[in-house]
Amino acid sequence: MEEGFTAALRSLVEAESPSSDLLAVETCGDRLAAVGESIVGAAPERIPLPGGPSALVWRRGEANAPGRVLLLGHRDTVWPLGTTQKRPLSLEDGRIRGPGVFDMKAGLLVGLYALARLDPHVPVTLLVTGDEEIGSESSRELIEAEARSCQAVLVLEGAAEGGALKRARKGWSIYTLRCRGRSAHAGLEPHKGANALVRMAELVAEAQRLNAPDRGLTVTPTLAQAGQTVNTVPDHAELHLDVRAACSTDQWSVDDRIRAMADAPSEIEVAVEGGRNRPPMEEGAATALLERAARHARELGERPLESAAVGGISDANLCAALGIPTLDGLGAVGGGPHAEHEWVDLDATLHRIPLVSALVDGLAEHPLPGP
């Protein structure tokens, strides 16, 4: 199993798939389809999506069978083409390193190998998209449609620290505030200008006051730019804000307050772009599935499972917001997502395969109670 898993992971990693390169993501889809067919024994359905890369779908069981479970993942990564030449996949002391191994190509293999263990009549769908790292704009509708047809969603993203499952994720909002003022000579007549940079600085200070870390709410200025020359009152400035919220109430409240900040009386016009990208995956979405996972882990002789609430986002946010029981972090065990030291614990990740298959099997035999 170790050799086959490592060889399959090498093949997927070498099929580089930066989200912004549609051709590369589609080529990786070709590779994944071939790897998946060799593992599962069946080719996936390929679903073209407008404006983005196609999705790959493996379906088992009768199409309309009740109690279907969705396994969810993505094949795109944050790494540009050529990264594997600088940092090829390596295995040393049980750790696999390479671009995209943890986020999340090893997780895709967990899903495929789990699928191969299941009886063909078990109603389960494995959906792999190609634009999660850039917001799932083209795949969101498909993800939500597939999730609505299922009793539960198991997300194959990498585990939290120490192999913990992810029971909650913050929601994410992203804003661009464009300030438009009036230019003037900074030495001769600065009073005739309307300084967009000064207004942007005021907005930064106001944004900082929105933070409430005790409630899991953070508002972070991330990028800013203003002006064109050093001796001119800048007539334009641009500010980007990253907002993370543990609950929907805070996410909507901050949205209102940011827009109110921009609308405050001023000679500087402020236009707001953006808003909510992902709702929170709030505490409670994973409770029933965590209990099932803990029981299956005990039956498999695994150490007790832990869970964590995390600040990052995934497509789990979309599914949980629909009210569908959702559990995340069932893919690779390791660390370093989006970092050069990204790594996967091979043995611990292989242990995820029987856990995922047991969860799906158990849900098929004993579905979760309805709402």
Helices and strands as residue ranges (DSSP letters): H 2-14, H 22-40, E 45-49, E 52-60, E 69-74, H 83-86, E 90-92, E 95-97, I 101-105, H 106-117, E 124-129, G 132-134, H 140-148, E 152-155, G 161-163, E 165-169, E 171-180, E 184-185, G 190-192, H 196-208, G 213-215, E 218-226, E 232-233, E 236-245, H 248-263, E 269-278, H 287-299, E 307-310, H 316-321, E 326-327, E 334-335, E 343-345, H 346-350, H 352-365
